[in-house]
Amino acid sequence: MIETIKSTLIIFHGVVCVLLVLAVLFGPSKTDDLGSMFGGSSESVFGADSSSFLSKLTKWLGSIFIITSLVLGFIYVKFDKQSVLQERIELFEEKEEVSDIE
């Protein structure tokens, strides 16, 4: 049950990460907008009043990113009780033992 929740949350976290990166890239900057890079004027890519929408979207996605990060951290500490590094070391040791036999 917890594995399904963990897998779903990891996928959701990845989607939020990609959307957050896109929201930051398309957001207004201090010098020029991303739209001017494509041979346009200094107008915004999404219209005249998109900075308000993009800034709100960035704030919401950032908040969701932080919350999902904390929840994933809690799940790994509470239910796995083992770090990712320890898992990799054990996997490497198992492979090493198998290669010694041959």
Rosetta blueprint (number, residue, H / E / L):
1 M L
2 I H
3 E H
4 T H
5 I H
6 K H
7 S H
8 T H
9 L H
10 I H
11 I H
12 F H
13 H H
14 G H
15 V H
16 V H
17 C H
18 V H
19 L H
20 L H
21 V H
22 L H
23 A H
24 V H
25 L H
26 F H
27 G L
28 P L
29 S L
30 K L
31 T L
32 D L
33 D L
34 L H
35 G H
36 S H
37 M H
38 F H
39 G L
40 G L
41 S L
42 S L
43 E L
44 S L
45 V L
46 F L
47 G L
48 A L
49 D L
50 S H
51 S H
52 S H
53 F H
54 L H
55 S H
56 K H
57 L H
58 T H
59 K H
60 W H
61 L H
62 G H
63 S H
64 I H
65 F H
66 I H
67 I H
68 T H
69 S H
70 L H
71 V H
72 L H
73 G H
74 F H
75 I H
76 Y H
77 V H
78 K H
79 F H
80 D H
81 K L
82 Q L
83 S L
84 V H
85 L H
86 Q H
87 E H
88 R H
89 I H
90 E H
91 L H
92 F H
93 E H
94 E H
95 K H
96 E H
97 E H
98 V H
99 S H
100 D H
101 I H
102 E L
